[in-house]
Amino acid sequence: MRRFFYYFGWTMVIGIIIYSGAKYQFLLKQEYMKNFEVLSFVLFSSIFPIGIGILFRLPKLINEIKENRQWTFDWAKFMAIGLPSLCVLSMYVLLFTPAGESILPFVPEIIYSGSLTIQTIAGVVFGFILLDSVKE
């Protein structure tokens, strides 16, 4: 029963954070539509899913920390899964910087088509893999 409340508590905390972040992202999008300053919206839309991915993995990492074992880092997992997802996020952010015009021909259209789904998934995957690569 204790384990149930532990995970249920984490679910509630993560749910509240996701709700608050979505509300803030909506406010940033409204501000961006008024002032045409897209960078703060793009940065938040890229960084927030990374934080959510970290939060998804954090409860298990805390349980692993309690076991007091030797720490290692799974470079193969990080490089095979984490770096490609970070590249997807980076391409999305770079499009809205001054260097964006020069990399536009190399970026797949799906990344800048206006849908944040791919960026959100890539951010959650990167955040999760970042903590999941830390092994005991």
CORSULNOR-V15146 format. One record per residue. N is the residue number from 1. SS is DSSP state (H for helix, E for strand, L for the rest). OMEGA is omega in radians with two decimals (999 if undefined). Layout:
n=N ss=SS omega=OMEGA
n=N ss=SS omega=OMEGA
//
This chain:
n=1 ss=L omega=3.12
n=2 ss=H omega=3.13
n=3 ss=H omega=3.10
n=4 ss=H omega=-3.12
n=5 ss=H omega=3.08
n=6 ss=H omega=-3.12
n=7 ss=H omega=3.10
n=8 ss=H omega=3.08
n=9 ss=H omega=3.10
n=10 ss=H omega=3.12
n=11 ss=H omega=3.13
n=12 ss=H omega=3.14
n=13 ss=H omega=3.14
n=14 ss=H omega=3.11
n=15 ss=H omega=3.11
n=16 ss=H omega=3.13
n=17 ss=H omega=3.12
n=18 ss=H omega=3.13
n=19 ss=H omega=-3.14
n=20 ss=H omega=3.13
n=21 ss=H omega=3.12
n=22 ss=H omega=3.08
n=23 ss=H omega=3.13
n=24 ss=H omega=3.12
n=25 ss=H omega=3.09
n=26 ss=H omega=3.09
n=27 ss=H omega=3.09
n=28 ss=H omega=3.14
n=29 ss=H omega=3.08
n=30 ss=H omega=3.12
n=31 ss=H omega=3.12
n=32 ss=H omega=3.13
n=33 ss=H omega=3.13
n=34 ss=H omega=-2.98
n=35 ss=H omega=-3.11
n=36 ss=L omega=3.02
n=37 ss=L omega=-2.97
n=38 ss=L omega=-2.98
n=39 ss=H omega=-3.14
n=40 ss=H omega=3.10
n=41 ss=H omega=-3.12
n=42 ss=H omega=3.13
n=43 ss=H omega=3.12
n=44 ss=H omega=-3.14
n=45 ss=H omega=3.11
n=46 ss=H omega=-3.06
n=47 ss=H omega=-3.10
n=48 ss=H omega=3.10
n=49 ss=H omega=3.07
n=50 ss=H omega=3.10
n=51 ss=H omega=3.11
n=52 ss=H omega=3.09
n=53 ss=H omega=3.08
n=54 ss=H omega=3.13
n=55 ss=H omega=3.10
n=56 ss=H omega=-3.08
n=57 ss=H omega=-3.03
n=58 ss=H omega=-3.14
n=59 ss=H omega=3.13
n=60 ss=H omega=3.11
n=61 ss=H omega=3.11
n=62 ss=H omega=3.08
n=63 ss=H omega=3.13
n=64 ss=H omega=3.13
n=65 ss=H omega=-3.14
n=66 ss=L omega=-3.12
n=67 ss=L omega=3.07
n=68 ss=L omega=3.07
n=69 ss=L omega=3.11
n=70 ss=L omega=-3.13
n=71 ss=L omega=3.02
n=72 ss=E omega=3.10
n=73 ss=E omega=-3.13
n=74 ss=L omega=-3.08
n=75 ss=H omega=-3.12
n=76 ss=H omega=3.13
n=77 ss=H omega=-3.13
n=78 ss=H omega=-3.10
n=79 ss=H omega=-3.10
n=80 ss=H omega=-3.08
n=81 ss=H omega=-3.04
n=82 ss=H omega=-3.10
n=83 ss=H omega=3.07
n=84 ss=H omega=3.11
n=85 ss=H omega=3.06
n=86 ss=H omega=3.09
n=87 ss=H omega=3.10
n=88 ss=H omega=3.11
n=89 ss=H omega=-3.11
n=90 ss=H omega=3.11
n=91 ss=H omega=-3.14
n=92 ss=H omega=-3.14
n=93 ss=H omega=-3.11
n=94 ss=H omega=3.12
n=95 ss=L omega=-3.08
n=96 ss=L omega=3.04
n=97 ss=L omega=3.11
n=98 ss=L omega=3.13
n=99 ss=L omega=-3.06
n=100 ss=H omega=-3.13
n=101 ss=H omega=-3.11
n=102 ss=H omega=3.14
n=103 ss=H omega=-3.10
n=104 ss=H omega=3.14
n=105 ss=H omega=-3.08
n=106 ss=H omega=-3.09
n=107 ss=L omega=3.09
n=108 ss=L omega=-3.06
n=109 ss=H omega=-3.11
n=110 ss=H omega=-3.11
n=111 ss=H omega=-3.09
n=112 ss=L omega=-3.08
n=113 ss=L omega=3.11
n=114 ss=L omega=3.11
n=115 ss=L omega=-3.13
n=116 ss=L omega=-3.06
n=117 ss=H omega=-3.11
n=118 ss=H omega=3.13
n=119 ss=H omega=3.13
n=120 ss=H omega=3.12
n=121 ss=H omega=3.13
n=122 ss=H omega=3.13
n=123 ss=H omega=3.12
n=124 ss=H omega=3.12
n=125 ss=H omega=-3.13
n=126 ss=H omega=3.13
n=127 ss=H omega=3.13
n=128 ss=H omega=-3.10
n=129 ss=H omega=3.12
n=130 ss=H omega=3.11
n=131 ss=H omega=-3.13
n=132 ss=H omega=3.12
n=133 ss=L omega=3.06
n=134 ss=E omega=-3.06
n=135 ss=E omega=3.05
n=136 ss=L omega=999
//
